[in-house]
Amino acid sequence: MGREPIPFAKKVLRSAADVEFLEKPNPRRDGLLPFVIKRLQHLQPEIEKEGHKIRFAVARGPLNIASFLMGATEFLTAIKTDPEAMHRC
């Protein structure tokens, strides 16, 4: 099996004003979760054959999500310069 690059969220907000154009994501189709679940389903037989079980939990809070959407530095700067827009983020 070849090595694939690790997926990473790309910035989708260039400024605080872009918050107005965000669309609500569909967790069944958007983001990394569908990719991870599909990957685990595909590899489950090999994982269990090695004596392991699939157990994990991931939680992302609002600050983490906003940092992915805009970039940590840009988001933290915008919290000070446009707090109302960032609260909507």
N, C-alpha and C positions, 0 to 999 in steps of 0.2 A: 504494500500500500504506500503510495507516494505521500510526501509531506505537503500539506496544504497550508497556506498562510492563515493565521488566526484572524477571524473577522473582527473589525473594530468599527464603532459608530463614527460616522463622519459628521462634522458640524453642519447643521442645516439653518442656523440663524447667523446672519452677518451683523445684525444690530438689534437693539431692543425693539425697534419698530416692527421687525419681522415676526414678533410673537403673534401679531394679529392674523398672520397667514398660516399658523400651525394647524394641521389637520389631526384629529384624534386618531391614534394608531389602532390597528386591528391586531390584537395579540396572537391571533391564529395565523396571521400572514406576515406581519411586520416585525422587524427587529431580529435579535439573535435566538430567541426562545424556540421558534419553529425549527431553525437550523439545528440547535442543540438536541432537541427531542428526536428529530429524524436521525441524527447521527448516533444517538444512544440506542435507538431502536435497531438500527443497522448493525451496531457493534455488540448488542446485548448478548448474543450467543457466545462470542469470544470472551467477553468480560466474565460471564458466569462460568465458562469452561475453565477459566483460570482461578475460580474460587472466590471471585469478587461479586459484590452486589452494587447495583446503582442506587446510591443514596446521596441526595444533595438538596440544598435549599439556597435560593438567592433572593435577596431583597434589595431593591433600589429605591432610595428615598428621593424626594423632590430635588434636593440640592445635587445629588448625583446625576439624576436625569437631566436637569437643566445644564449641568456642566458638560454633559455629552452633547447636548443640542447646540450649545454656543461656544464651548471652550471654557475651562475653569477661570482663566484670567479675565476673559471678556465678560463672563457672567458675573463674577464678583465685582468688577468695575461697574457694570450696568446696575447692580443692586444699589450702588451709591448714586449713580447719575439718573436712573429711571426706575425707582423702586416699584411704582405701580405696574409698569409693564412686566417687570420680572416676577412680580407676585402672580401674574396671570400665566406665566411660563410654566 
